[in-house]
Amino acid sequence: MKHILIVLLILVLTSGAHPFQAPGNQPVRILEQRDVECAYPHWSADGKRILFQSNVAGRWQLFVMDEDGSDIVQVTSDSSNNNFPDWSPDNAKIAFVSDRSGNEEIFIVDTDGKNVRQLTFEKGRDIHPYWTPDGAGILFNSTRDDTTAFEVYRMNTEGGSVQRLTKSSDDETCARLSPAMDRMVYLKNNRFGLDDLFLMDLKDSSERNLTNTPTTDGWPCWMPGGKQVVFSAIEANSYKLFLYDIEKKSLIKLTNPPAQFDDGRANVSSDGKKIVFNRQINGAKNTIGIYTMRLD
């Protein structure tokens, strides 16, 4: 474990990955190293730490670092893949996916790496766990009832009281509850086999397509007020981050990465003033960096 931490710190120091002062709301590179993937970043509640996964040691493991890329601490360290992490609202626990049992299942662990506990025990794939805003439950995707498509489920933090929230022949993934917990935003395949953002009213399970585009959208997350969603969409052959106002039906482009780069997997700070996200070379999966940006 200490060896991996030293390797990570050396990579940061030698890659020029220290943050730089950028004018306005320009992206700031926090952590990036050639042929290393650092993905699914997530702010702590106070906006001072970032949770992420990295394959710097070969298999996916979970890490936490300061918002400037310093003080990297490894959370998991074993021979399995541990990925798709999401922090509980109080930052006490981390939900994640692991293949340590031979199948992708959902686990939770204390932020210090102690008390690992398995929550799901199904033959299907269980992935993309996201905590509910009250910290009492976890949304996740599973093929347990349909081996060809992912559906959205909710369970309590003990792995019980499992409830299926979507029922269709489409893949429905990356679901997150609104701050008021009355609506759910998620990705759903359209008739072209591409993902659109959908919004479900949990009172009556009615849903509507928010984006309805001929290209693939990805990784939606809520702004604190529950009226806007940050997500990724393809424009000019690359993923960019956008802010969509659900009530006004307005769209604002947040990032415009250089040619052949993609921005995705955004997470908004609890005060709504900044985002952390991934930037990678278009079509390449071997280098994924972590960037932050102010939302002025």
Order of alpha helices (4+ residues) and beta strands (2+ residues): alpha-beta-beta-beta-beta-beta-beta-beta-beta-beta-beta-beta-beta-beta-beta-beta-beta-beta-beta-beta-beta-beta-beta-beta-beta
